[in-house]
Amino acid sequence: MEITPEALEWREAYKLLIGSILPRPIAFVSTVDVDGIANAAPFSFFTAICADPMLICFSPMRRGKDGAKKDTLVNIENTGQFVINIVSERMAEQMNDCAIEFTPEIDEFEETGLTKEPGHKVKVPRIAESLVHLECELHQVLHFGDKPGSGSLVIGKVVHVHIKDELMDKGRIDTGLLKPIGRMAGNIFTDPLAKTFEMKRR
Ligand SMILES: Cc1cc2nc3c(=O)[nH]c(=O)nc-3n(C[C@H](O)[C@H](O)[C@H](O)COP(=O)(O)O)c2cc1C
């Protein structure tokens, strides 16, 4: 089958992306609005960019119904700060509930029972249930349109890293203890450690 993206309705193109690029890691992004109300939402269009400077990026798409910016993006543009909270299996349901389209005045921490922990270098709460936190300052945001299905790329500079002590083993994170989860297509999630194999570099 040969497909020209421009000929597709955006939801069809989206399905091809999420069915091809997987499993995807999940950035559970916490932010605050201009009045200090906290927000938390998951984003699986997420990856690392480089180590020095330590940069990460994720992509909030425009809302499907009206093309509006998601609260996370609005908050980051207004405050210049956010925290990436890494999602472990035991907090999967709360993460999923934070994907509900709550109105901006609703604090997802209070709605889902997540616990706030203050940031060290940013004025954004971390999600205490996460075992790894990347505190970020906004480096750059790129916009790719304002209609449903379009989106933005948020690039963050990591200014502080928190890792639970028990996770660290000789400078590396013990991923078996972290128990990260990944997103597949639709409502399917995966345990990326369920079946792993090693390949030495030649
Ligand atoms: C696991 C998971 C991953 C998601 N990834 C994305 C994503 O990469 N981009 C996006 O725009 N929305 C994504 N969503 C949907 C947002 O989390 C959802 O629109 C949320 O309501 C946005 O919240 P906000 O308006 O508070 O920013 C994802 C949802 C789930 C459950």
The ligand as a Tripos MOL2 file, in Angstrom:
@<TRIPOS>MOLECULE
LIG
   31    33     1     0     0
SMALL
NO_CHARGES

@<TRIPOS>ATOM
      1 C1         -0.1890    7.5510   27.3870 C.3       1 LIG1
      2 C2         -0.6670    8.8050   26.7360 C.ar      1 LIG1
      3 C3          0.1510    9.4920   25.8800 C.ar      1 LIG1
      4 C4         -0.2710   10.6860   25.2700 C.ar      1 LIG1
      5 N1          0.5690   11.3180   24.4080 N.ar      1 LIG1
      6 C5          0.1930   12.4920   23.8430 C.ar      1 LIG1
      7 C6          1.0880   13.1810   22.9690 C.ar      1 LIG1
      8 O1          2.2210   12.7650   22.7000 O.2       1 LIG1
      9 N2          0.6560   14.3760   22.4440 N.ar      1 LIG1
     10 C7         -0.5750   14.8900   22.7500 C.ar      1 LIG1
     11 O2         -0.9090   15.9690   22.2780 O.2       1 LIG1
     12 N3         -1.4200   14.2600   23.5850 N.ar      1 LIG1
     13 C8         -1.0620   13.0850   24.1520 C.ar      1 LIG1
     14 N4         -1.9140   12.4420   25.0060 N.ar      1 LIG1
     15 C9         -3.2020   13.0850   25.3620 C.3       1 LIG1
     16 C10        -3.0070   14.1690   26.4310 C.3       1 LIG1
     17 O3         -2.4600   13.6080   27.6140 O.3       1 LIG1
     18 C11        -4.3740   14.8050   26.7450 C.3       1 LIG1
     19 O4         -4.8090   15.5360   25.6130 O.3       1 LIG1
     20 C12        -4.3840   15.7080   27.9660 C.3       1 LIG1
     21 O5         -5.7200   16.0240   28.2930 O.3       1 LIG1
     22 C13        -3.6130   16.9940   27.7940 C.3       1 LIG1
     23 O6         -3.7150   17.6880   29.0200 O.3       1 LIG1
     24 P1         -3.4990   19.2380   29.2040 P.3       1 LIG1
     25 O7         -4.5570   19.9750   28.4250 O.co2     1 LIG1
     26 O8         -3.6380   19.4070   30.6880 O.co2     1 LIG1
     27 O9         -2.1250   19.5740   28.6970 O.co2     1 LIG1
     28 C14        -1.5530   11.2070   25.5650 C.ar      1 LIG1
     29 C15        -2.4000   10.4950   26.4370 C.ar      1 LIG1
     30 C16        -1.9680    9.3050   27.0050 C.ar      1 LIG1
     31 C17        -2.8750    8.5500   27.9310 C.3       1 LIG1
@<TRIPOS>BOND
     1     1     2 1
     2     2     3 ar
     3     2    30 ar
     4     3     4 ar
     5     4     5 ar
     6     4    28 ar
     7     5     6 ar
     8     6     7 ar
     9     6    13 1
    10     7     8 2
    11     7     9 ar
    12     9    10 ar
    13    10    11 2
    14    10    12 ar
    15    12    13 ar
    16    13    14 ar
    17    14    15 1
    18    14    28 ar
    19    15    16 1
    20    16    17 1
    21    16    18 1
    22    18    19 1
    23    18    20 1
    24    20    21 1
    25    20    22 1
    26    22    23 1
    27    23    24 1
    28    24    25 2
    29    24    26 1
    30    24    27 1
    31    28    29 ar
    32    29    30 ar
    33    30    31 1
@<TRIPOS>SUBSTRUCTURE
     1 LIG1         1 GROUP 0 **** ****
